[in-house]
């Protein structure tokens, strides 16, 4: 099912009878409201790639807001949770919806790894908001922007969604906010997010970690540890993923050659850019473009 929403779209990809994906884009200057029935047998993962989304519950009496680069997990075996979401202008949302039985089957041998899969929680509700990692952002971008033959669309989306769910639950041992009390300080979180924006804005000539820590007013240790906690990667690991994704999108426009893209993201030679692109995507920029056209 696909429905145009002015300059946006609503695309529903059915993977099988108990598993589907919603791709919602609002590229207009107005608020857009999307409603869809979802009963209590389903678990929902909502990922905000761009802009801002507000999820409404109980006839709009209660709302949960999800900003850019954040996700929302919804699970309640006792009550239906129909989709009722308002997207702000220039906002993109991707949602993965599957039956709880299907979800359990993905982790059947590792059920204890996911907190709400235990028998003790089988009759409880579970809501969780998480920050997207760079790796998740890459997969989400691929899910929003693929161009494939209809015959393999479902297979591609299914594989990418499994990858996305795996990354979502890939909690490293040091990725526990309770073990890093300084992250509870909103000011420190704000400074780390500022660091991310600085690296993106200056990706062609990024500052060193020492320069970055001085600019945001946070110690080098807290910058490195805090950045890993929030974004799931080191500062330069995050920047590398971002630059490659930025380069991939530039190439797909068809308006730039390989050398121009490399220079834009900070590579002085095309050969260095090609090597980095191949390291990330397993193919050269030229071959990548050939495979997507």
N, C-alpha and C positions, 0 to 999 in steps of 0.2 A: 504494500500500500504506500503510495507516495502522493503527497498533497503539496502543491505550491502555496507558500505563504508570502504573497507579494514578492519581495526580493529575497525571501528565505525559503526553507523547505522543511517538510516532515517526511522522513523516509523510514519505513518499517521493514526490517529484514528478518524474515522468519527462518531460523536455523533448523528447528524441528518443532514438534508439537508442544514441547515444554521449554522453549528457549528462543528468545528473539531479541533484536537490537533496535533501538530507536535513535535516529540521527535527526536532531532538530536544530535548524539554523534560523536565526532572526537577523537578517541583514538590513532591516528597515530602521526607521527613526522612531518607531512606535513600540509600545509594549505588546507582546504577543502571549496569548494564553492557550495552553495545550491541555486537553483533558483526554484521559483514556482509562477505561476500567482495568483494574488489576486486583485480583482477589488474594485472600490470605494464604494461598498455596504457593505464592511466588516470593522470591527474594529479589530486591532491586538494588542495582548499583548505578548511581548517577554521577557523571563526570562533567564538570564545567571546564571546557577548554578555553572559553573566551567570554568576557562580560560577566553577567550576574543573573542568577536564577533564584526565584522564590517559590518554595513548595508549600502548598496550602493544604490544610487538613481540617476535618470536622466542619465542613461547610465554611471554610475560610476563617474559622475562629482561631486557628493556630497556624503559625508559619515557621518554616526553617529556611534560612537564606544560605545560599551556596555561591561563593564568589569565584572568580577566575583562578584556575590552578588548584581547585579543591574538589573533593568528592563527597557523596552522601550515600551511605548504605542504609537500607530500610528492610526490616524483617519483623513481622508480627503474625504469629500463627493464630491469634485470637480475633483479629480484626482485618477486614479488607483495607488496603491502602491504595485507592485509585490514584492515578497520576493526575495531578491538578497543579500545573506549574506555570508561572508567569516569567517570561524571558524579557529582560531589558533590551533596548536597542543594541545592535551589534554584539549579539551573544550566541554562543554555540554550546549545545548540550548533547552528550552521547549517553544513552542509558542501556544497560544490560539487564534483562529481566528473564529469570529462569525459575522453574519450580524448585521448591526446597528439596524435593527428592532428587532432582537432577544435580543440584548443587552438592548435596551430600555424597553423591556417587563420585564426584571429582576428588573428594578427600576421604573416601571410605577407609583407607588404610592409615590416614594421618588425621583422624577426626579431632584428636586432642590438641592439634596445632591451632585450630580455629576456635576461639573462646565460645562462640554461640552454637557450636555443633554438638556440644556435650548433652547427654540425656537430661542433666539438671536444668538446662536452658531451653529444652525443646518446647516448652509452653510459654516462653517469655518473649517480650519484644526486644529488639536490638536496633538502636540507631547509632550511627557512627559517622563522624566527619573527619576526613584525612586530607593532608596536602599531597598533591600529585608529585611524584618523583620525575626527573627528566626522562627516565626510561619509559615510564607510563605515558608521558606527554608525547613521545615519539610514536608509540603504538596507537594512541588516540588520534594523532594527526593522520596516520596511515589509514585508520578506519574511516576517517571523515573524507579523505581525498583520493581513495583508490579509483582506478579506471580499469575495469576488468570485463572480460566476456561474461555475459549473464550465466553461462553454464558453470563457471567456477566461483561465482560471487559468494555463494553460501559457504563453500569450503574455505575460501580465503577469510571471510569474516569470522567463521567458527574458530579457525586457527589463531587469528589475532586476538579474539576475545579470550581464549584460553591463556594466551600469553599475557594479556592484560590482567586477568584475575590472578595469575601466578605472581606477577610483579606486585599486585596490590597486597598480597599476603606475605610477601618476601620481607619479613621483619628481621633485620639483623639484630644480633645480640646487643649492640650498642644503640639501637634505635628505640630507646625507651625514655620518654620524657621524664619519667619519675627518677631516673638515674642521673639526670642532668638538670638540677633545680634551676639553674640560671635561665633555662629556656622558658620557665614559667613567668619570667619577667617580660611583659609585653614590650618594653622599650628595647630589650635585647633582640627580641624577635623582629621588631621593626627595623633595627639596624642590619640584621642579617638579610632581610628582604631588600633593604636598600643596597646592600652589597651585590645581590643578584641583579638588580636593575642597573647598577653601575657597570657590571661586567657585560651585560647585554648591550648597553648603550655604547660601550667602547670596545666591542669585541674585536675590531680590527687592530687595536693597540691597547690591550687591557693592562691595567696596573698590576704590579706585583702584589703578592699577598700582604707583604709588609705595608706597602702604600695603601692598599685597600683597607687594612685594619685601622690605619691612622685616619683615613678619610671618614670612616663610619664611627670612629671613636670606640672601638672594641678591641680587646687584646687579640693577638694573633691566635692564641690557643682557643679562645671562645669563638672566634670567627670560624676556624677550621672545624671544631667540634659541633658548633651550632649549625653551620651550613650543612654538614653531613646529616645531622638530626632532622632538619626541616626538609631538605631536598634529596636526601638519600644518596648523595655523591659528594666528592670533593669539589671545591670551587672550580678548578680547571677541568675536572671531569664533566661537571655540569656544562661548562662553557663549550667544551668540545662537542657534546651532544647537541647543544643549542645551535652552534655554528653549522654543523652538518645538516641539521633539519632545515635551517634557514637557507643553506646552499641548495638543498634538494628542491625546496619550493621555488627558489629563483630559477633554477634550471628548467623546472616544469612550465614556467611561463613562456619559454621559448624566446625570450627577449635578450638573453645574455649568453655569451659563450663561456666556456670553461675558465678561461683566464680572467674574465671580468668577475665571475662569481668568486673565484679564489681571492682576488685582490680585495673584493668587498668585505670578506670575512677575515682578512688579515694574512693571507699567504702571499709571499713575495714572488713565488714561482708557481706555474701551473702544475709542475711535477709534484711538488710538496702537497698541494691541494688534492690532486688525484690520489696520491698515496693515502692521505687521511680519509678521503671519501671511501676508498676501497676497504680500509680498515674498519670503517663503521658499517658499511652496507654490503661488503663482500663483492662489489663490482665497481667498475670505473664509472664516472659521470656519463660518459658517452654511451656505454652499454646500458646503463640505467635508463637513460632517455629512450633508447631504442626499444627497451622492454615495456615501456609505458605508453608508447604511441601506437 
